[in-house]
Amino acid sequence: MGRVTVVGLSDAKAKLSSIIDDVVHKGDTVLIQRRGRKVAAIVPFEKFRKGRVSKKENGGLLAAVGALADVDSEIINKFVEHVYEARTKAVDRKVDF
């Protein structure tokens, strides 16, 4: 299993061939930053492919990690409230809150 490194975008551009070699041959993961914020990742293809397996095959919600990063928090809060309300009204199972 490879290491995880973080590089700036300009360094990634300059060293792309070397980065790809490390990812392919060592299994490394490289996170790319722009202006101090992580914006992309270069990962081994097998890791990428496994991450694209359907939610049912890949642990349910675990497959959705990061999927809502760009969604307004107010929308998420309303959704969560709706879920809790629906669960309290469910008659098919006991739910403790």
C-alpha positions as protocol buffer text, in pm:
chain_id: "A"
residue {
  index: 1
  type: MET
  ca { x: 0 y: 0 z: 0 }
}
residue {
  index: 2
  type: GLY
  ca { x: 138 y: 338 z: -101 }
}
residue {
  index: 3
  type: ARG
  ca { x: 171 y: 664 z: 80 }
}
residue {
  index: 4
  type: VAL
  ca { x: -45 y: 975 z: 54 }
}
residue {
  index: 5
  type: THR
  ca { x: 126 y: 1300 z: -41 }
}
residue {
  index: 6
  type: VAL
  ca { x: -1 y: 1651 z: -101 }
}
residue {
  index: 7
  type: VAL
  ca { x: 144 y: 1870 z: -376 }
}
residue {
  index: 8
  type: GLY
  ca { x: 63 y: 2213 z: -510 }
}
residue {
  index: 9
  type: LEU
  ca { x: -92 y: 2241 z: -854 }
}
residue {
  index: 10
  type: SER
  ca { x: 217 y: 2398 z: -1013 }
}
residue {
  index: 11
  type: ASP
  ca { x: 438 y: 2118 z: -873 }
}
residue {
  index: 12
  type: ALA
  ca { x: 190 y: 1858 z: -998 }
}
residue {
  index: 13
  type: LYS
  ca { x: 206 y: 2007 z: -1347 }
}
residue {
  index: 14
  type: ALA
  ca { x: 585 y: 2010 z: -1343 }
}
residue {
  index: 15
  type: LYS
  ca { x: 621 y: 1657 z: -1204 }
}
residue {
  index: 16
  type: LEU
  ca { x: 317 y: 1483 z: -1353 }
}
residue {
  index: 17
  type: SER
  ca { x: 515 y: 1200 z: -1513 }
}
residue {
  index: 18
  type: SER
  ca { x: 695 y: 1123 z: -1187 }
}
residue {
  index: 19
  type: ILE
  ca { x: 369 y: 1143 z: -991 }
}
residue {
  index: 20
  type: ILE
  ca { x: 201 y: 899 z: -1230 }
}
residue {
  index: 21
  type: ASP
  ca { x: 497 y: 658 z: -1195 }
}
residue {
  index: 22
  type: ASP
  ca { x: 465 y: 665 z: -814 }
}
residue {
  index: 23
  type: VAL
  ca { x: 90 y: 608 z: -833 }
}
residue {
  index: 24
  type: VAL
  ca { x: 120 y: 321 z: -1081 }
}
residue {
  index: 25
  type: HIS
  ca { x: 425 y: 145 z: -942 }
}
residue {
  index: 26
  type: LYS
  ca { x: 409 y: 220 z: -569 }
}
residue {
  index: 27
  type: GLY
  ca { x: 35 y: 255 z: -519 }
}
residue {
  index: 28
  type: ASP
  ca { x: 72 y: 612 z: -390 }
}
residue {
  index: 29
  type: THR
  ca { x: -214 y: 859 z: -374 }
}
residue {
  index: 30
  type: VAL
  ca { x: -138 y: 1222 z: -456 }
}
residue {
  index: 31
  type: LEU
  ca { x: -367 y: 1502 z: -343 }
}
residue {
  index: 32
  type: ILE
  ca { x: -341 y: 1823 z: -541 }
}
residue {
  index: 33
  type: GLN
  ca { x: -389 y: 2162 z: -377 }
}
residue {
  index: 34
  type: ARG
  ca { x: -474 y: 2495 z: -533 }
}
residue {
  index: 35
  type: ARG
  ca { x: -444 y: 2801 z: -310 }
}
residue {
  index: 36
  type: GLY
  ca { x: -409 y: 2577 z: -4 }
}
residue {
  index: 37
  type: ARG
  ca { x: -728 y: 2380 z: -71 }
}
residue {
  index: 38
  type: LYS
  ca { x: -733 y: 2017 z: -185 }
}
residue {
  index: 39
  type: VAL
  ca { x: -902 y: 2009 z: -526 }
}
residue {
  index: 40
  type: ALA
  ca { x: -811 y: 1676 z: -688 }
}
residue {
  index: 41
  type: ALA
  ca { x: -658 y: 1335 z: -627 }
}
residue {
  index: 42
  type: ILE
  ca { x: -451 y: 1103 z: -840 }
}
residue {
  index: 43
  type: VAL
  ca { x: -512 y: 747 z: -726 }
}
residue {
  index: 44
  type: PRO
  ca { x: -430 y: 401 z: -856 }
}
residue {
  index: 45
  type: PHE
  ca { x: -690 y: 295 z: -1112 }
}
residue {
  index: 46
  type: GLU
  ca { x: -803 y: -5 z: -904 }
}
residue {
  index: 47
  type: LYS
  ca { x: -876 y: 223 z: -608 }
}
residue {
  index: 48
  type: PHE
  ca { x: -1073 y: 455 z: -839 }
}
residue {
  index: 49
  type: ARG
  ca { x: -1264 y: 164 z: -992 }
}
residue {
  index: 50
  type: LYS
  ca { x: -1352 y: 23 z: -650 }
}
residue {
  index: 51
  type: GLY
  ca { x: -1478 y: 364 z: -544 }
}
residue {
  index: 52
  type: ARG
  ca { x: -1719 y: 367 z: -838 }
}
residue {
  index: 53
  type: VAL
  ca { x: -1890 y: 38 z: -746 }
}
residue {
  index: 54
  type: SER
  ca { x: -2259 y: 77 z: -671 }
}
residue {
  index: 55
  type: LYS
  ca { x: -2360 y: 180 z: -318 }
}
residue {
  index: 56
  type: LYS
  ca { x: -2527 y: -155 z: -262 }
}
residue {
  index: 57
  type: GLU
  ca { x: -2200 y: -336 z: -334 }
}
residue {
  index: 58
  type: ASN
  ca { x: -1978 y: -84 z: -156 }
}
residue {
  index: 59
  type: GLY
  ca { x: -2121 y: -36 z: 193 }
}
residue {
  index: 60
  type: GLY
  ca { x: -2422 y: 190 z: 140 }
}
residue {
  index: 61
  type: LEU
  ca { x: -2369 y: 548 z: 253 }
}
residue {
  index: 62
  type: LEU
  ca { x: -1995 y: 501 z: 282 }
}
residue {
  index: 63
  type: ALA
  ca { x: -1986 y: 524 z: -97 }
}
residue {
  index: 64
  type: ALA
  ca { x: -2143 y: 871 z: -77 }
}
residue {
  index: 65
  type: VAL
  ca { x: -1870 y: 1032 z: 135 }
}
residue {
  index: 66
  type: GLY
  ca { x: -1806 y: 1378 z: -5 }
}
residue {
  index: 67
  type: ALA
  ca { x: -2094 y: 1363 z: -251 }
}
residue {
  index: 68
  type: LEU
  ca { x: -2280 y: 1650 z: -81 }
}
residue {
  index: 69
  type: ALA
  ca { x: -1980 y: 1879 z: -29 }
}
residue {
  index: 70
  type: ASP
  ca { x: -2123 y: 2148 z: -260 }
}
residue {
  index: 71
  type: VAL
  ca { x: -2481 y: 2132 z: -131 }
}
residue {
  index: 72
  type: ASP
  ca { x: -2602 y: 2423 z: 82 }
}
residue {
  index: 73
  type: SER
  ca { x: -2602 y: 2324 z: 450 }
}
residue {
  index: 74
  type: GLU
  ca { x: -2957 y: 2455 z: 495 }
}
residue {
  index: 75
  type: ILE
  ca { x: -3084 y: 2203 z: 240 }
}
residue {
  index: 76
  type: ILE
  ca { x: -2898 y: 1924 z: 417 }
}
residue {
  index: 77
  type: ASN
  ca { x: -3037 y: 2032 z: 756 }
}
residue {
  index: 78
  type: LYS
  ca { x: -3395 y: 2030 z: 620 }
}
residue {
  index: 79
  type: PHE
  ca { x: -3338 y: 1687 z: 469 }
}
residue {
  index: 80
  type: VAL
  ca { x: -3204 y: 1549 z: 799 }
}
residue {
  index: 81
  type: GLU
  ca { x: -3501 y: 1696 z: 987 }
}
residue {
  index: 82
  type: HIS
  ca { x: -3734 y: 1530 z: 738 }
}
residue {
  index: 83
  type: VAL
  ca { x: -3561 y: 1194 z: 787 }
}
residue {
  index: 84
  type: TYR
  ca { x: -3585 y: 1217 z: 1167 }
}
residue {
  index: 85
  type: GLU
  ca { x: -3952 y: 1315 z: 1146 }
}
residue {
  index: 86
  type: ALA
  ca { x: -4027 y: 1023 z: 914 }
}
residue {
  index: 87
  type: ARG
  ca { x: -3845 y: 783 z: 1144 }
}
residue {
  index: 88
  type: THR
  ca { x: -4039 y: 894 z: 1450 }
}
residue {
  index: 89
  type: LYS
  ca { x: -4363 y: 828 z: 1262 }
}
residue {
  index: 90
  type: ALA
  ca { x: -4253 y: 486 z: 1137 }
}
residue {
  index: 91
  type: VAL
  ca { x: -4458 y: 202 z: 1278 }
}
residue {
  index: 92
  type: ASP
  ca { x: -4252 y: -85 z: 1139 }
}
residue {
  index: 93
  type: ARG
  ca { x: -3964 y: -45 z: 1388 }
}
residue {
  index: 94
  type: LYS
  ca { x: -3881 y: 111 z: 1720 }
}
residue {
  index: 95
  type: VAL
  ca { x: -3644 y: 410 z: 1698 }
}
residue {
  index: 96
  type: ASP
  ca { x: -3489 y: 580 z: 2002 }
}
residue {
  index: 97
  type: PHE
  ca { x: -3374 y: 941 z: 1976 }
}
